[in-house]
């Protein structure tokens, strides 16, 4: 039978609680827990949802190094040219010299040349066309025709795989498709669950919200992983 007075029991409980809530120990535990959470965050892999780079459409209108463009003047045909954009991103044009072209749309380049040639051709209309586009993507893994695919329009991962002849139904692991992309000089890897995206398209056909497609960028490498076991 416990014969201690109630005030003594209360005092002992207070002392134990005080030891459990000792400020230095609490601070130390908090810091350790925060470090653990940060470590877990750093281990997460990229996916094709949320704010992923592939969740919004990517336009391929900008000219790139290696693109071949034609420059046509309506009247001053002596300035007409067909040139390949150099590795430095420029064109070397008669009458104006070096002109930056890479990174601009054909319309932006057209406006720039209109200003540069104004003193020589006045208001002669200039037309810029891409003769051969250099931008491309690469598809590898469990597809019918792996290799290089020209990127002449916005294209999703699924569309790129279909351009490669489609996926191998027996070998392809559609839940584990990788997109390799160089961002600021460093390679990034994004995992795309095509199985889920295709299910999302089925949902959209039935009047339900579908999943957002993952759009590729120039020079992406798409790898369709192979199943570990075939059943």
C-alpha positions, 0 to 999 in steps of 0.5 A: 500500500502506498503511504506517501502523501499526495504532495510527495507524489506530485513532486516526484512526477514534476521532477520526472517531467522536468528531466524529460523536458530538459531544454538542452536535450529537447533542442538536441533531439529537434536538431537531429530530427530536422537533419533526418527529415532533410536527408530523406528529402534529398533522397527523393527521386523526380517524377512526372507530376506536380511541378516537373519540367515535363508537366507543361508543353514545351515549344520547339520553335527556337532555332538551335545550333546546327539548324539550316535556315533560308533567308529570302528577300522579296526584291533584293535577291542578292542577299538571299542565303541558305546557311547552317547556324554555327556552334557559336549560334550565329549566321555570317550574312552578306551585308551585315556580318555575324548575327545571333540566331540560336535561341530566337524564333524565326519571327524574331530573327526576321525582325532583327534582320529587317532592322539590320538591312533597313539602310540597304533594302528599305522595307523589302520583306524578309522571310525566314524558314527552317530548312532542316532542324537539328533538334532531336531526341533519342529513344532506347530500351524496349522499343521496336526502333531505338534511335534518333527522332527529329523534334519538329513539334511539341512531343510527349514521351508516349508520342516519342515512343510511338515514333520509335515503332512503339514499345515491346509489349512483352519486355517493356516496363511502362511503369519505369520509363526514364528521361535523361536531360542535361540541365545547366551542365548536369544530367537530371533523371526523371521517372515517368510512369507511362502505365499511369499516364495511359490509364489517365487517358482512359479516364479522360475518355470516360469523362474523368480528369486525365493525367498530365502528359510529360513533354520532352525537350531537345536532346532528351534521352528516353529509356524504356526499361525492361521487365525483370521477369516476363510472365 
